[in-house]
Amino acid sequence: MSRLDQTPFPAKQTKKISHAFVLEAVGALSPTTRPMFGCLAIYIGDKIVLILRDKHDSPDNGVWLATTKEHHESLRREFPNMRSIQVLGKDVTGWQVLPADAPDFENSALRACELVLARDIRIGKVPASRKAAKRLSRPNGYRASK
């Protein structure tokens, strides 16, 4: 073996994106992604819209929807298998999951992507840390109109 064949620093293996079809489906909106709690968070602008999760032996694998409690009922009509995230330890959370083990998972995930593409107000929220950063970046005395 020549010296050129020897790599002193092996290339880092990139982690496979779970449920990558979701990221492709919202690609027209130029999403950005960030790792979050061992998952992949998808942002459209300042809003977090979805999280892709696939962890070993977890009941919450699938596509997480960033939403609020007020939208659960209407979203459940579109996604009958949608439920609250169990790992968060609460009965009902703002976050909801389209479970990967549901028989309609791929169809539901693609429908959620359609809602994101349509900028449906029921999916997506600006994280609290980003809201605070926006307030801090305003000039003194500036008030947003209501």
Beta strands, then each sheet from edge to edge (+ up, - down):
strand 1: 32-36
strand 2: 39-44
strand 3: 47-53
strand 4: 62-65
strand 5: 83-84
strand 6: 96-99
sheet 1: 1+ 2- 3+ 4- 6+ 5-
end
